[in-house]
Amino acid sequence: MAETEDQIGKQNQHHTDELADALNHLFNGVSSMITSELKGTNNLLELLEKMNLRVAEEYNSYGDVASGLRVFVEQLKQKSGGFDEYVHQIDAIDQQVTEFEAVISMLDKYVSVLEKKVQSAYQNPPS
C-alpha cells in the first residue's frame, strides 16, 4: 500500500509540475503579450509627440507670419491715413462735377428751346 501511495504522490507531483509548467508558460505568454502591447502604445505615443512638436513648429512659423502681417497692416493704415484728406477732396470734386453736369443739362435744354424759338422766328417773320 505504501507503494500505491508513493505512486499517487509521484503522479500528484507530476501533475503539479505539469500545472506549474503550464501556468508558467501562460504567465510568460501573457507577460509577452502585455509587453508587446505596451511597446506598441509607447511607439504610438512617441509618434504623437513627434507630430505635436512638428505642428508646434509649424504654428510658430504661422505666428511669425501673422506678426509680420500685423505690422504691415499697421504701416498701411498709417500711410492710408495721409490719403484721407485727398479722398475727401476727391469726393468734394465728384459732388461738384455731378452738380455741374446737372446745370449743363439744364442749360442744354434751355439752349435747345431757345434755338427752336429762333428758328421759328426766322421761318415765320413778323408781318
C-alpha positions in Angstrom: 0.0 0.0 0.0 2.9 2.2 0.6 3.9 1.7 -3.0 0.5 2.9 -4.2 0.6 5.9 -2.0 4.1 6.6 -3.4 2.9 6.3 -6.9 -0.1 8.5 -6.2 2.3 11.1 -4.7 4.5 10.9 -7.7 1.5 11.3 -10.0 0.3 14.3 -8.0 3.8 15.7 -8.1 3.9 15.1 -11.9 0.5 16.8 -12.3 1.6 19.6 -10.1 4.8 20.1 -12.2 2.8 20.0 -15.4 0.3 22.5 -13.9 3.2 24.7 -12.8 4.8 24.5 -16.2 1.5 25.3 -17.9 0.9 28.2 -15.6 4.4 29.4 -16.1 4.0 29.2 -19.8 0.7 31.0 -19.6 2.2 33.7 -17.4 5.1 34.1 -19.8 2.7 34.4 -22.8 0.5 37.0 -21.1 3.6 38.9 -20.0 5.0 38.8 -23.5 1.6 40.0 -24.9 1.3 42.8 -22.4 4.9 43.9 -23.1 4.2 44.0 -26.8 1.0 46.0 -26.3 2.8 48.4 -24.1 5.7 48.8 -26.6 3.1 49.4 -29.4 1.3 52.0 -27.3 4.7 53.6 -26.4 5.6 53.8 -30.1 2.3 55.4 -30.8 2.8 57.9 -28.1 6.3 58.8 -29.3 4.9 59.3 -32.8 2.1 61.5 -31.4 4.7 63.5 -29.5 6.8 64.0 -32.6 3.8 65.0 -34.6 2.8 67.5 -31.9 6.3 69.0 -31.9 6.2 69.3 -35.7 2.8 71.0 -35.6 4.0 73.4 -32.8 7.0 74.4 -35.1 4.6 75.0 -38.0 2.3 77.1 -35.8 5.3 79.1 -34.5 6.1 80.0 -38.1 2.5 81.0 -38.7 2.7 83.2 -35.6 5.8 84.9 -37.1 3.9 85.4 -40.4 0.9 86.8 -38.6 3.0 89.2 -36.6 4.7 90.4 -39.8 1.3 90.9 -41.4 0.0 92.8 -38.4 3.0 95.2 -38.7 2.5 95.5 -42.4 -1.3 96.3 -41.9 -0.4 98.9 -39.3 2.0 100.6 -41.7 -0.6 100.6 -44.5 -3.1 102.2 -42.1 -0.6 104.9 -41.3 0.1 105.5 -45.0 -3.6 105.5 -45.9 -4.3 108.0 -43.1 -2.4 110.5 -45.2 -4.7 109.9 -48.1 -7.9 110.7 -46.2 -7.6 114.4 -47.0 -7.2 113.6 -50.7 -10.2 111.2 -50.6 -12.3 114.0 -49.1 -11.1 116.4 -51.8 -11.9 113.8 -54.5 -15.4 113.3 -53.0 -16.0 117.0 -53.0 -14.8 117.3 -56.6 -17.1 114.4 -57.6 -20.0 116.2 -55.9 -19.2 119.4 -57.7 -18.9 117.6 -61.1 -22.3 116.0 -60.5 -23.9 119.4 -59.8 -22.1 120.9 -62.8 -23.4 118.1 -65.0 -27.0 118.9 -63.8 -26.5 122.6 -64.6 -25.1 121.8 -68.0 -28.1 119.5 -68.7 -30.5 122.3 -67.7 -28.5 124.9 -69.9 -28.6 122.4 -72.8 -32.4 122.1 -72.6 -32.7 125.9 -72.3 -30.4 126.4 -75.4 -32.5 123.8 -77.3 -35.7 125.6 -76.5 -34.1 129.0 -77.4 -32.7 127.5 -80.7 -36.2 126.3 -81.6 -37.7 129.7 -80.9 -35.0 131.5 -83.0 -35.5 129.0 -85.9 -39.3 129.5 -85.6 -38.8 133.3 -85.7 -36.6 133.1 -88.9 -39.1 130.8 -90.6 -42.1 133.0 -89.7 -41.0 136.6 -89.9 -43.5 139.1 -88.3 -45.6 140.9 -90.8 
